[in-house]
Amino acid sequence: MTIAIDFDGTIVEHMYPEIGEEIPFATDTLKALIADRHKLILWSVREGKLLDDAVEWCRKRGVEFYAVNKDYPEEDGTNNNNHFSRKIKADMFIDDRNVGGLPEWGLIYQMVKTGKSYRQVLKESILTSINQAPPKKKHWWSR
């Protein structure tokens, strides 16, 4: 699966043009997706040095993208009309600007791994946590 991933507000806290702190489990999840043989595209509004800094930040944490702001690594940024489209062709987009915001990275991984919707994964997660509730404490009078 080809997955386009935003940087600011998705991998790191939104501090543009600076690089914010990592959102918990973002790079670990991205590395797991790469290990599962998904093609990850960094899809960001960043350009030039700001984009290079984001790519390097990810690289230092073990995340190597298949492509950056393009569909495939060899794309040269032009088409027959000398106009470059920033429209990425991906099977899935992970972005903090989604309706409802950015799910936790653990849920994102489950969605990709199982092919289930956010609603399905969230419902299963809630049901699992309800069924694993800790046992009630016994009172001294019910020994």
Buried (B, 14 or more C-beta within 10 A) or exposed (E): EBBBBBBBBBBBBEEBEEBBEBBEBBBBBBBBBBEEEBBBBBBBEBEEEBBEBBBEBBEEBEBEBBBBBBBEEEEEEEEEEEEEEEEBEBEEBBBBEEEEEBBBBBBBBBBBEEEBEBEEBBEBBEEEEEEEEEEEEEEEEEE
